[in-house]
Amino acid sequence: MNAQRLRRLVRKEFIQIVRDPSAIAIAFVMPVVLLFLFGYGVSLDARHVPVAMVVDAPTAETGTFVGRLQQSPYFTPLPYPDIHAAQQAVMAHRADGILWLRNDFSRALLQGGPAPVGVQVNGVDANTARILEGYIQGAWENWLEQRALDQGTPLVVPVVPDTRIWFNPTVRSRDYLVPGLIAVIMTLIGGLLTALVVAREWERGTMEALMATPVTIGEILVGKLVPYFIMGMGGMGLTVALAVWLFAVPLVGSFWVLLVFSALFLLAALGMGLLISTVAHSQFVASQVAVIVTFLPAFILSGFIFDIHSMPAPIRIVTHVIAARYFVSILQTIFLAGDLWGILLTNGLALLLMAVIFLGLTWRRSHKRLD
């Protein structure tokens, strides 16, 4: 490669990026928008869930239990006069569940016998229903413990769980989602943006003019890679800064380790984008292929939102050819657990292999001719 020609090609790409507002928007504006949407708008936590409260016979015991629920950040108790009114509220989506304390609740509790609590949960949203059921169970157990402590009597429970939450002790879905979102953002920058700008050159005829010059195909590919690699790493730095300083996501591991593995993933994403551009010479086709091949798999099949182990076996096999799967695992490990090299090296080697494959295929398919 000729160093002077390569510098000129890189400079040409930077000038083209500056003149193209869409490239700047995809690289720097879209990451901010996505971070704000997922950081503030998307949450897998269930907080302030409206629960219909039905107390057939109000007593001191039922009052303390309802008060316990009112102090919880997970519930918004809504009083209803009877069970039928509460069921109508659930059907009208004014409440997501019902907690029913029947007439004999206090009497059975004072006599030391079983005092059943009726719980009905709207199961349309299965995830929220399971979370709500667990929260109600936890609130009930906490109330029993506090009641036994106030009375000075031991609470006889055959099994007492000793719960320890590793890596995300605050149990915030934001700490889980925002690191994975970095993989989606870098996929957009590396895959979609690169495929579009190269296809745009084919449509405008500037690629034909470039091929008429003495530059080699290797210089053309490197001249395309370097500017968008720098933009991708800049977008990564911006998203990490916002994640840590704005959304208070902990970065337990080393930033420099994160930088190295981000560079590996970005090379794989750039390789996918350049490979798409060698197949599709129009922006429309390139955008459709890039969305289907890069963005949607990174969003759905990478473990960013949906757990891979919960997917059917054939889909789990497909996820092994998706680069974002390995990068999401690296991001969540570095952010929440630290530099666990057993996980990082395994996923990093997979990213390196995929980068070599995609860039190698791009090199093989790229020729300095117009066919």
C-alpha positions in Angstrom: 0.0 0.0 0.0 1.1 3.5 -0.7 1.0 5.5 2.5 0.4 8.9 0.7 -2.6 7.5 -1.3 -4.0 5.9 1.8 -3.9 9.2 3.7 -5.6 10.9 0.8 -8.4 8.3 0.8 -8.9 8.6 4.5 -9.0 12.3 4.2 -11.6 12.0 1.4 -13.8 9.8 3.6 -13.6 12.3 6.5 -14.6 15.1 4.2 -17.5 13.1 2.9 -18.6 12.3 6.4 -18.5 16.0 7.4 -20.6 16.9 4.3 -23.1 14.1 5.0 -25.3 15.0 8.0 -26.9 11.5 8.0 -23.6 9.8 8.9 -23.1 12.2 11.8 -26.6 11.6 13.0 -26.3 7.8 12.9 -22.9 7.9 14.6 -23.6 10.4 17.4 -27.2 11.5 17.5 -28.9 8.1 17.2 -26.8 6.6 20.1 -28.0 9.5 22.4 -31.6 9.0 21.3 -31.5 5.3 21.8 -29.9 5.6 25.2 -32.6 8.1 26.4 -35.3 5.8 25.0 -34.0 2.7 26.7 -32.6 4.4 29.7 -35.8 6.2 30.7 -38.6 4.7 28.5 -37.9 1.0 28.7 -37.9 -0.8 32.0 -38.3 -4.5 32.9 -38.9 -3.5 36.5 -42.4 -3.6 38.1 -42.8 -0.6 40.3 -45.9 1.2 41.6 -48.1 -1.6 40.2 -51.8 -0.9 40.8 -53.3 -3.6 43.0 -56.9 -3.8 44.0 -57.3 -4.2 47.8 -60.4 -5.9 49.1 -60.8 -6.0 52.9 -64.1 -7.7 53.9 -63.7 -7.0 57.6 -61.2 -4.2 58.5 -59.2 -4.8 61.7 -55.9 -3.8 63.2 -54.2 -6.7 61.5 -55.6 -5.9 58.1 -54.7 -2.2 58.6 -51.0 -3.0 59.3 -50.8 -5.3 56.3 -52.3 -2.7 54.0 -50.0 -0.1 55.5 -47.1 -2.3 54.7 -48.1 -2.5 51.1 -48.6 1.3 50.9 -45.0 1.8 52.0 -43.6 -0.5 49.3 -42.3 1.1 46.1 -43.6 -1.9 44.2 -47.4 -1.4 44.8 -50.1 1.2 44.6 -53.0 -0.3 46.6 -56.4 0.8 45.4 -59.3 0.1 47.9 -62.4 -1.6 46.6 -65.6 -2.5 48.5 -65.9 -6.1 47.3 -64.3 -8.7 45.2 -66.7 -8.1 42.2 -65.7 -4.4 42.0 -62.1 -5.4 42.1 -62.5 -8.0 39.3 -64.2 -5.3 37.2 -61.2 -3.0 37.8 -58.8 -5.7 36.6 -61.0 -6.3 33.5 -60.9 -2.6 32.8 -57.1 -2.5 33.2 -57.3 -0.1 36.2 -55.5 -2.7 38.3 -53.1 -5.5 37.5 -54.0 -7.8 40.5 -56.3 -8.3 43.4 -55.3 -8.9 47.1 -58.3 -10.2 49.0 -58.5 -10.4 52.8 -61.6 -12.3 53.7 -64.0 -12.0 56.7 -62.2 -14.6 58.7 -58.7 -13.4 58.1 -58.1 -11.7 61.4 -59.9 -14.4 63.4 -57.9 -17.2 61.9 -54.7 -15.3 62.3 -55.3 -14.6 66.0 -56.3 -18.2 66.7 -52.9 -19.3 65.2 -54.5 -21.2 62.3 -54.1 -20.8 58.6 -55.2 -17.4 57.4 -55.3 -17.6 53.6 -55.0 -14.5 51.5 -56.7 -14.4 48.1 -54.4 -13.3 45.3 -55.6 -12.9 41.7 -53.1 -11.6 39.0 -53.8 -10.5 35.5 -51.8 -13.0 33.4 -52.0 -11.2 30.0 -48.4 -9.9 30.6 -46.8 -13.1 32.0 -43.6 -11.3 33.0 -45.4 -8.7 35.1 -47.7 -11.3 36.5 -44.8 -13.4 37.8 -43.0 -10.4 39.2 -46.2 -9.2 40.9 -46.8 -12.6 42.4 -43.3 -12.7 43.8 -43.6 -9.2 45.2 -46.9 -10.0 47.0 -45.3 -13.1 48.5 -42.3 -11.1 49.7 -44.5 -8.4 51.2 -46.6 -11.1 53.0 -43.5 -12.7 54.5 -42.0 -9.4 55.6 -45.3 -8.5 57.3 -45.3 -11.8 59.2 -41.7 -11.3 60.3 -42.4 -7.7 61.5 -45.6 -8.9 63.3 -43.8 -11.7 65.1 -41.0 -9.2 66.1 -43.6 -6.7 67.5 -45.2 -9.5 69.5 -41.9 -10.9 70.7 -42.8 -14.4 69.4 -40.6 -16.4 67.0 -41.9 -16.9 63.5 -41.8 -20.6 62.8 -40.9 -21.0 59.1 -39.7 -24.5 58.0 -37.4 -23.0 55.3 -35.8 -19.6 55.4 -34.1 -18.5 52.1 -30.8 -16.7 52.3 -31.0 -14.6 49.2 -27.9 -13.1 47.6 -28.0 -11.1 44.4 -24.7 -11.1 42.5 -23.5 -8.5 40.0 -26.6 -6.3 40.1 -27.6 -5.9 43.7 -30.0 -3.1 43.1 -31.9 -5.3 40.6 -32.3 -2.4 38.1 -33.1 -3.5 34.6 -31.4 -0.3 33.4 -28.0 -1.6 34.6 -28.7 -4.7 32.4 -30.2 -3.0 29.3 -27.9 0.0 28.8 -24.6 -2.0 28.5 -26.3 -4.3 25.9 -27.5 -1.3 24.0 -23.9 -0.3 23.3 -23.7 -3.5 21.1 -26.8 -2.4 19.1 -25.5 1.1 18.7 -22.1 -0.1 17.4 -23.9 -2.5 15.1 -25.7 0.4 13.6 -22.6 2.4 13.1 -20.4 -0.4 11.8 -22.9 -2.4 9.8 -25.7 -0.1 8.6 -23.7 3.1 8.2 -20.8 1.4 6.3 -23.1 -0.4 3.9 -25.0 2.7 3.1 -22.1 5.0 2.4 -20.4 2.6 0.1 -23.7 1.9 -1.7 -24.2 5.6 -2.0 -20.9 5.9 -3.8 -22.0 3.2 -6.3 -25.2 5.1 -6.9 -23.5 8.5 -7.4 -20.8 7.1 -9.7 -17.9 8.1 -7.5 -16.8 4.5 -7.0 -16.3 4.1 -10.7 -14.2 7.3 -10.7 -12.2 6.0 -7.7 -11.5 2.7 -9.5 -10.1 4.6 -12.5 -7.3 5.9 -10.3 -4.1 4.0 -9.5 -5.3 3.1 -5.9 -5.4 -0.6 -5.1 -8.5 -2.5 -3.8 -6.7 -2.9 -0.4 -6.2 0.9 -0.1 -9.9 1.4 -0.9 -11.0 -1.0 1.8 -8.6 0.4 4.4 -9.6 3.9 3.4 -13.2 3.0 4.1 -12.5 1.2 7.4 -10.3 3.7 9.2 -12.8 6.7 9.3 -15.8 4.6 10.3 -13.7 2.7 12.8 -12.8 6.1 14.4 -16.4 7.2 14.3 -17.6 3.9 15.8 -15.1 4.1 18.7 -16.1 7.7 19.3 -19.8 6.6 19.4 -18.8 3.9 21.8 -17.0 6.4 24.1 -20.0 8.7 24.0 -22.4 5.9 25.0 -20.2 4.6 27.8 -19.8 8.1 29.2 -23.6 8.6 29.2 -24.2 5.2 30.7 -21.8 5.8 33.6 -22.4 9.5 34.3 -26.0 10.0 33.3 -27.7 6.7 34.0 -25.3 5.7 36.9 -24.6 2.2 35.4 -21.6 0.8 37.3 -18.5 0.1 35.3 -16.8 -2.6 37.5 -14.2 -3.7 35.0 -11.5 -1.8 33.2 -12.3 0.8 30.5 -9.2 -0.1 28.6 -10.3 -3.8 28.4 -13.7 -2.6 27.2 -11.9 -0.5 24.6 -10.0 -3.5 23.2 -13.0 -5.8 22.9 -15.1 -3.0 21.5 -12.5 -2.5 18.7 -12.7 -6.3 18.0 -16.5 -6.1 17.7 -16.4 -3.0 15.6 -14.0 -4.6 13.1 -16.5 -7.5 12.8 -19.4 -5.0 12.3 -17.4 -3.0 9.7 -16.6 -6.3 7.9 -20.3 -7.1 7.8 -21.1 -3.7 6.4 -18.4 -3.8 3.7 -19.5 -7.3 2.8 -23.1 -6.1 2.3 -21.8 -3.2 0.2 -20.0 -5.6 -2.2 -23.3 -7.4 -2.8 -25.8 -4.5 -2.9 -24.9 -1.5 -5.0 -28.0 0.5 -4.1 -28.8 2.3 -0.8 -32.3 0.8 -0.6 -31.1 -2.8 -1.0 -28.1 -2.2 1.3 -30.3 -0.7 4.1 -32.8 -3.6 3.9 -30.1 -6.3 4.0 -28.2 -4.5 6.8 -31.3 -4.2 9.0 -32.2 -7.9 8.5 -28.6 -9.2 8.8 -27.1 -6.9 11.5 -29.6 -4.8 13.4 -32.5 -7.2 14.0 -30.3 -10.1 15.1 -28.3 -7.8 17.4 -31.6 -6.5 18.9 -33.5 -9.8 19.3 -31.0 -12.7 19.3 -28.0 -11.3 21.1 -29.3 -11.6 24.7 -29.7 -7.8 24.9 -33.3 -8.1 26.1 -34.3 -11.7 25.7 -32.5 -14.5 27.5 -30.8 -16.8 24.9 -31.2 -19.9 27.2 -35.0 -19.4 27.1 -35.0 -19.6 23.3 -35.8 -22.9 21.4 -32.8 -25.0 20.6 -32.6 -24.2 16.8 -32.7 -20.5 17.6 -29.9 -20.9 20.2 -27.8 -22.5 17.5 -28.4 -19.6 15.1 -27.2 -17.1 17.8 -23.7 -18.5 17.6 -23.2 -16.8 14.2 -24.3 -13.4 15.5 -21.4 -11.2 16.6 -23.5 -9.1 18.9 -24.2 -12.2 21.1 -20.6 -12.3 22.1 -20.2 -8.6 22.6 -23.3 -8.3 24.7 -21.9 -11.0 27.0 -18.6 -9.0 27.2 -20.3 -5.7 27.9 -22.5 -7.1 30.7 -19.5 -8.9 32.2 -17.2 -5.8 32.2 -19.9 -3.5 33.4 -21.5 -5.6 36.2 -19.0 -8.3 37.1 -15.6 -7.0 36.2 -12.7 -8.4 34.1 -13.5 -12.1 34.2 -11.0 -13.3 31.7 -12.5 -16.8 31.2 -15.6 -15.1 29.7 -13.9 -12.2 28.0 -11.3 -14.3 26.2 -13.7 -16.9 24.9 -16.1 -14.3 23.5 -13.2 -12.1 22.3 -11.7 -15.0 20.3 -15.1 -15.5 18.7 -15.3 -11.8 17.7 -11.7 -12.0 16.3 -12.6 -15.0 14.2 -15.7 -13.3 12.9 -13.8 -10.2 12.1 -11.2 -12.2 10.1 -14.0 -14.1 8.3 -16.0 -11.0 7.3 -13.0 -8.9 6.3 -11.5 -11.9 4.4 -14.7 -12.5 2.5 -14.9 -8.8 1.7 -11.3 -8.9 0.4 -12.1 -11.9 -1.7 -15.2 -10.5 -3.2 -13.8 -7.0 -3.9 -12.3 -6.5 -7.3 -11.2 -3.4 -9.1 -13.8 -3.7 -11.8 -17.4 -2.7 -12.4 -19.1 -6.1 -12.7 
